[in-house]
Structures are given as C-alpha cells and as structure tokens.
Amino acid sequence: MKLATLKNGSRDGALVVVSRDLRTYQRVPKIAATLQHALDNWETTAPRLREVYNMLNDGTAVAPQPFDQTLCHSPLPRAYQWADGSAYINHVELVRKARGAEVPESFYTDPLMYQGGSDSFVGPRDPIGVQSEDWGIDFEAEVAVITADVPMGASVEQCAGAIRLVMLVNDVSLRNLIPNELAKGFGFFQSKPASAFSPVCVTPDELGELWSDSKLHLPLQVSLNGQPFGRPNAGEDMTFSFAQLVAHAARTRELISGTIIGSGTVSNKQGSLHGSSIANGGVGYCCLAEVRTYETIETGKPATPFMKFGDTVRIEMTGPDGASVFGVIEQKVARYQEHAR
C-alpha cells in the first residue's frame, strides 16, 4: 500500500492512504491520525489501512479526494531516528580517488553510517533553505526505509522483516562545511541540514519483484534545472542491502518503530569507468560532488558548480509502466526564511 502525510498546521501532519496511481487519497483518522501512530500499532493498523487502499484502487472508496503532492509533508515530518548509510562504495571510491586516498578494506565489509538530524524534515516541494551559497549546496538522491521495532543485535534476516516502508530522500549536503567538521574527528552536523523525503512511502510488497534482497531495483531519476542529471539503478552496485544497514544500526542499540535508514547516494560503476554523464552515454550521478570528483580525477580540478539560489533539483522513480512510484521531490534553493511551526 501507499501512505502519505498531508500538511495540516501541526508538527506531524495527517496520515492519508493514497491510491496506487497517486490520483486519489482517503483520510483515516479513525485508524491512525499520524504515520508514527500507524507504525507504533502496525499489527492492528496495517490491515485496516490496506482495506482502505484496496477500496481506493478498485473504485469502491467513499468520497475519495484528489491527491495533490504539493500539499504533502515528508511521510514522517519528524522521526525518532534518521541514520544514513553509504551503501554504494563506488561513491566512496570516487571521492577518495579524487584526493589520492585509498579505500580501507573494512569499508567493503563494515558500512559507513552517520546519525542525521531528525527533529524536523522538510516537505518534498519545500525549498532548500540556506543562508549562503558559499556553503557548497548539494543534493543527494537516495532511497530510504522506515523500520518497525528492531532488537539490539538483530540478524540480517530479522532486519529484512522489520522494514515496513520504502521511500526516496534528498539528503542535502553543504559540501564546503564538511572538511572542517570532519577534521575535528566528530562527524557531520552543520554540513547536513534538513532532508526531504518523497510525498509517498510504500510497503515492500507493493514493489513486487522490484524489491529483492532488501534492495530496490529501479533507476533513480534526477534532473537539475530541467536537464537530466542521473539515472543510476538503485539495485546495482549496492554493497550493503537495507537489511544489512538496519542490522549495522541495531548492533549496539534497539531501534524503535519509525526509525529511518538511508542508502547513501545511489551510484553505479559503468564499465571500466567510475562514472559517466548522461550526455556522454552514461547513467550520470545522484549528487554534484560525484561529478566534481570525476572531473578532478580526469582534469585535476572540478568544473561543475554547486547549487545556487534559484536552482531546482527533481528526484523521482518510475516503474516499468512509466508511472511514478513515490511521487516527486522537487526543491528549489532559496535564502532561508524563518517560518512558524
């Protein structure tokens, strides 16, 4: 089934069930007012939500409403935990090669992961609010999952079964702030502002054979200012599956329902190359940093600039039938303005 959260003036929004074709929706306050409530009570809420979903799809729903993605918040407007991995080692290899560094062998067996800020996400059509272009504004197109409760030390198999929902994410990075933060030896903070997630999240069973081995086997479509930028397949070159990423996060702690785990920037190797633009016949990239590192490897310096005020990134996945699976993340870079919560 497909779920979304509509903005309603509250911090957590209103949970709705969305039809498979993303055309209609139904409010479900008597089942669960918010997605977090549905997740916390999944054994009882999921069957009832699925009934609503089936009626939306077969045309028997009572007074369904037209679904407008621009009214959506991220499915979880705030979460108890947001941890982002780096499952595509090709991305790590590129970045390290650009600065003449080797990839430690442990990176191929032990996932990289950082704990992001989860107190406030932004909606999929909200602006990327920043105060300065000098910060090196970059998008990162990724896939993410939302989990059920996961016990400490859970096996990979247990973690595969704990994945409740799948969605897309734009994990914004402020690249020019990263070096000084990492040099302190304590990880990201100021360089990782609020992320935005796709309008719709879906249960793994909705994806059918496209969800296999806890990986999503579809191209992630990224455009920058209306021009194709990336089409890498999220199921290819993924060193660590989502089940492995969840198990890594749960190694020393319990994860509670509503925990979000990200894949890291989707990145494909292309033949003997580490990457190639769409214009050159490749599948392109899911972030500016990757094309900049590739340019550095080839010419000694980057040529592609980071995002400026007014630039727009669009992120989407379509199924084999050409229909949008999760809806569209479309964000324009804008000077930050404080807004009421």
Secondary structure, DSSP 8 states (H G I E B T S, - for coil): -EEEEE--SSSS-EEEEE-TTSSEEEE-TTT-SSHHHHHHTHHHHHHHHHHHHHHHHHT--SS-EE--GGGEE-SSSS-S-EEEE---HHHHHHHHHHTT----GGGGTS--EEE---S--B-TTS-EEES-GGG-EE-BEEEEEEE--B-TT--HHHHHHTEEEEEEEE--EEGGGHHHHHHTTS--STT----EE-SEEE-GGGGGGGEETTEE-SB-EEEETTEEEE--BTTSS-SS-HHHHHHHHTSSS-B-TT-EEE--S----BTTBS---GGGTS-B-SBHHHHHHHHHHHHSS--S--B-TT-EEEEE-B-TTS-BSS--EEEEEEE------
